[in-house]
Amino acid sequence: MAVTGDETETGTAGDLTAYQLRNPSSSLPQGVAGGGAHGLQKPVQEAVQKRELRLMKNREAARECRRKKKEYVKCLENRVAVLENQNKTLIEELRALKDIYRHKAE
């Protein structure tokens, strides 16, 4: 079956398919077809920027978390020191009261 010039000009379904195959960018999203490597640079750059921003925020959050943990541990250490002093004072007071009670009992 031979194709004549008349058949291609009449707009048959085969011509539409051939046109779509010759111009694939008409049905694809912008930046995907026809741009080559240049068309892919923008999405790649955006992805890199998003990653850098996410990493920067994560570093800052980690730094803040370490600072808060350090502050919390310092508060706990101070509380331990206060409680140890209070315990020592109470033990001395108990010892003194026992001595007084022992002397009265004799």
C-alpha angles and dihedrals in degrees: 000000000000126000115226128199091254093060095053093050096051093069103245122181090258090060092053091052091048090050091051091049091050092048106037093157091073093074100034127084118266114272094026104079131042096007100087115192092339092062091054096050096080096054090044092050091048091050091050091049092048090050092049091049091049091049091048092050090046092052091050092048091049091049091051091047091052091048092051092047091051090050091048093050091048090053090050091050090051091049091050090052092050093047092047090053091047091049091050091050092049092049090052091048091049091050091051092049091049090052091050092048092047092052092049092049093055 
